[in-house]
Amino acid sequence: MAPTHPPSPLTHPASLMPTTLFGRTAALLLIAFALLQGIALAVVWFKVIDPLARRTADNLAGRMVLAAQTWVELPPATRPDFELELSLHHGLELGAVADRLPNRLEGGYFDRLVAESLSQRVRETVELKLGPAPDWAWAELTVGDQLLRVGFLRERYALAAPWEAVAVLLAGALGLMLLALLMVRHMSLRLRDLAKHAQTVGQGRLPERLPETGAEEIRALTHAFNHMADEVQSLLENRTTLLAGISHDLKTPLTRMRLNLAMLEGVDPARVARLEADLEEMARLIADMLAFARALKAEETREIDLASMLHDLADKARQLGEVHWQRPGPCPWRVAEAALRRVVGNLLENALRYGDGLPVTLKLECDAEAARVRVLDRGPGIPPAEREAVFRPFYRLEASRSRDSGGSGLGLAIARQLADAHGWRIRLDDRPGGGLVAELILPRAGGAVSATGT
């Protein structure tokens, strides 16, 4: 059965997740990394940073209230010494004031904790104020009948969160994730190479052997693939040899049958003619089988001018019917010339044979991605449900193809076998206005394109 060409499993427009192994693994690792790091940061914040900040703020607020209460109870003569002691050893400034500061301090998280703790201790709302020095925070407390202003150096008391430790944890987790991505990337490239080589084996060609390196499982998989490729190639060679041998050996008895038929006397001439026609059909089938066997053999590529080759094929095809061909500019392309001649020749012969005697059009288009050869006829066409089946050996469409028409049912099968073996693609479609379009797509070396309608 001729192979079908299903959509590549590497793309799935309905899925929001990446479709490649590397993309899926990267997405899952990123999601897991974000969730785990978010949980870790939440635990560090609520279990370490926030409790420590509240405790530090409460201690500072207690020290400020205690300093203000002590200042009020001290004799006026000793208060300057107490204020000096607070400034030198505790980073606090304390003194009586007559007016309150006008500007409220829009501080950070720690400043808000200090203000809350002060308010709880003095049982009234306390706000931190901004003084002349921006690195100081001031609180105004009423103790007894005195309005005292207590300030602290913010850099000395504000809690510095251990962001360095958090950064180290994040860097370590990120490093592990990148290492995992590199490993998955390496694995996905090996699998991609394996898939590419498997496609080559499916086309009947023997790919280069994959290096059996890496982890034990990868080595085992690669070894199994290399062994499978050798076995498939051996089976294909045996099939080719068998087909060629049987077809060749049948020529001798056919020749003897022709000689014996020619020597017969007294036989109805009409019956002899029918026997001769049957022998001719058998000979044609054997020739097609030999051609089919040769089509399975690999061929070296070389650069040719596609326009010149198609011009030559169009001239030869005019022996069977009318062919419209307008030669375009040069189209240099690296292909297996004999295989390409056979494929296009079969498509032209098929179009002329089943085109209801109407002219057949041959076209060539070349661009940076691919060369496209189109054969267009005005015959009955092929139903969409039958367009893959016609590439099977000996398959016939009852309505338009019969043994009386002279076809063996191998033309399109040989064309598909050759196309698959060289990485080409044959596509059948309806021709506007009636008829069939047979399109042969030749991707540039190493490329892959999709078929377009005509």
Number of C-alpha atoms within 10 A of each C-alpha: 11 15 14 9 8 6 8 7 8 10 11 12 9 6 8 7 12 16 15 14 17 19 16 13 17 20 14 13 17 15 12 13 17 12 12 13 17 12 12 14 16 13 12 15 15 11 11 13 18 16 12 15 20 19 14 18 24 20 14 19 23 17 15 23 18 11 18 23 16 13 21 17 11 11 8 9 8 10 17 13 10 15 16 15 14 17 16 10 8 14 16 22 21 24 17 16 12 9 10 13 16 9 11 14 18 12 13 9 13 19 20 17 18 26 20 20 22 26 16 14 15 15 9 12 13 18 22 24 20 20 16 8 8 10 12 20 23 23 25 22 24 14 16 10 7 14 17 23 22 20 22 22 18 17 10 12 17 18 18 11 15 12 10 9 10 15 11 11 15 16 12 12 15 16 12 13 17 15 12 15 17 14 12 17 17 14 17 16 13 17 16 14 13 17 12 13 21 18 15 19 19 16 19 22 22 18 16 10 14 15 11 16 12 13 10 10 10 15 15 14 15 21 17 13 19 22 13 14 23 16 12 17 18 13 13 17 16 12 14 19 15 13 19 19 13 13 20 14 12 13 15 10 10 15 13 11 15 14 11 10 15 11 9 10 8 6 9 9 10 9 10 14 12 11 15 16 12 12 16 14 16 16 17 15 18 21 17 19 22 19 18 22 21 17 23 21 15 15 15 11 14 10 12 16 15 24 22 16 15 21 16 12 17 23 13 13 18 16 9 12 18 16 23 16 16 13 14 14 13 12 18 14 21 17 22 17 19 13 25 21 16 19 24 23 19 19 23 26 20 17 28 26 19 20 21 14 15 16 18 24 20 23 17 20 15 21 10 8 16 20 20 19 21 23 24 30 29 23 21 15 20 19 13 11 8 12 13 17 17 21 24 19 19 14 17 19 13 8 8 14 16 13 11 6 10 11 20 21 21 22 24 22 23 26 26 25 22 28 22 21 22 23 19 21 22 21 16 21 19 20 17 11 7 13 20 23 25 23 24 25 25 25 24 19 12 7 11 14 14 10 14 10 11 12
